[in-house]
Structures are given as structure tokens and as C-alpha cells.
Amino acid sequence: MTQILEELRGAGLREVVGFDPLLHADASDAALDEFLSLAVREAPEHVIFGLALSLPVCVIERGVGEEALEYCLAHRNLSRDELKFVFRNMSGPRGPYESLCSAHRRISRAAARAGHTAYYERFLRDNIAELAEKCPEDLADFMLDAQFSASSAGVDCLVLAIKHSSDFEPYVQRWIHWLTEGRFDSAGPGYGNTTVMYGYLGSNVDNARFRAVRVAAHAHLVHLLQSPQKVTQAWRNLQAILSARYAAADEVVTAIRRSGLRRDQLGSDVLRYALDGLLELVRDPTGQSEKFHNLLMFVLENEPTGTQ
């Protein structure tokens, strides 16, 4: 502990120290836990970031320092950039004495605080089958929360949950709620990548678990096409369908025809050309024809502004 005390009193903990002096401190877990709780309260400002970076590994590898970490995050005024690095370390792989469910709770809490699911998605991808079996309640508590992001990583996570969970319907309903909320109709924070969504729906066209989501997505598109005020949102969905060479394009065409909507009723030229591209994609599902390519380029290069 002497080395750690000297660093705390001096220039601060080094960010790269080889074997972490805190993790490998020659002290009992109880003594180290108490020391860390005192250190985060007494350490000067120029030291606290290095200390904060070292705390997650102590939590993960030795099961100590959780109270110190919570105090550090709540009371030590770390900057936004500093917090990003701490959250990254909080999302580290499962520790040697940590259960899978405990690791999931830790990483999901870090994801909620960080405001993104990038590290959580990586953990989920590596452990989804076991998590769905051993920790289904924890999985649902996090992923079905209203604040769970519809970002690309969020959709990645939802797809994994739908594929592997015995009770997959709640995840299907979460996706449908995203659709009705318009989470794939615009760009920016809080919105999903529409091309990624249709890519997943197309690649899982033979998986019955995704059918309800596809039907909801197609119905939502028809609603947008019928709304004169939703030209840009309709364009975003159609260009994504074309860009993804959507494998269920024929189902989209069927949904549009059943609605009674005609080509000449669409709210802009670019939507009419997008519908032409959709029909060409049904004719040639590979999307390799020159006609399809030209229609796709026109649609991508002519984003509508407002209503037309």
C-alpha cells in the first residue's frame, strides 16, 4: 500500500502501471475496501481521475471498492470525457469470482449511466445463450426499460434477445413500440438506424419470431405514405428498404396495395420513384439491375424537405 499512498500524495496514480498497484495491493480485501472508501474522499483533484480509472478493476477482480466507485461517480465531479473512460473500465469482462448474472447487472448499470449500449452489446453477444437461461429477469429488466436505446447497438441486443429467449414476445413488443414511437423515422440521438433495422428483418425473414415486427414495420410505412406531413419520414424508410435490398420487399408491396394507396397519391416525386424501386426489387431481389441502381441513386440523392 506504500506505493499507492505515495502516488496519491504526489502526482497521482499512473494510468498505465503494469500490474495495477491497487488490484495487487498486499492487503486483505476488507482492508483494501476500507482504504479505497477513504481514498476517494481524501484524494486531491489532480489524483482522482487516476484513482477512478483503477476502481472498476478492483470491483471486478477482487470484489472490493464498489462503495468507493459509487462515491467517486456521485461526488468527485469527473468530466464527461473522464466518465467515458471510467464507464469503459466498468464494462470489463467477467471477473474470476463474479457470477454471470452479477457481471450482467454491473455492465448494464454502466451502460445506463453511459447512455449507450456499445460495451453491453459486446458482452451480450458473447454470453446471450447463457444469460437467457440463467438471468432472464435481469435481461428483461434492462432491455425492456423505456429508456433502452433504439440505436444500432440497441437493435443488435434486441435481435439477440428475440433469437435466444424462451419468452421472446416482450422483446418483439418493445421493437413494435419503437416503430409506433417513430424511432426509425428520423436521424439523431435516440433514433435507430433504419437500414440496420430492415437489414435484420430481411435476414430473419424465415424466422417466425420476427414476423410480428415485419408486419408492424410495413403497416407503419403505409401510415407514413398516407400522411402528407410525413414525406421525409416515409422517404427514410423507403430508402432504407432499397439500400438493404430488403428480402421482404414483396410483403411491403402487398401491404401498400391492400391499403388502396396509389402511386399518384404519394406526396412527392422521390416517393414515387422509391415505389418504382421497390417494385423493381420484387422483380429482381438481388438488386443488381441497372434500373434498380438508377432508381436507388435517385432516391438516395433527393431527400425531400418537408412536404412536397
Buried (B, 14 or more C-beta within 10 A) or exposed (E): EEEBEEBBEEEBBEEEBEEBBBBEBEBEEEEBBBBBBEBBEEBEEEBBBBBBBBBBBBBBBBBBBBBBBBBBBEEBEBEEEBBEBBBBBBBBEBBEEBEBBBBBBBBBBBBBEBBBBBBBBBBBEEBBEEBBEBBBEBBBEBBBEEEBBBBBBBBBBBBBBBBBBEEBEEBBBBBBBBBEEEBBBEEEEEBBBBBBBBBBBBBBEEEEBBBBBBBBBBBBBBBBBBEEEBBBBBBBBBBBBBBBBBBBBBBBBEBBEEBEBEEEEBBBEBBBBBBBBBBBBBEEBEBEEEEBEBBBEBBBEBEBEEEB
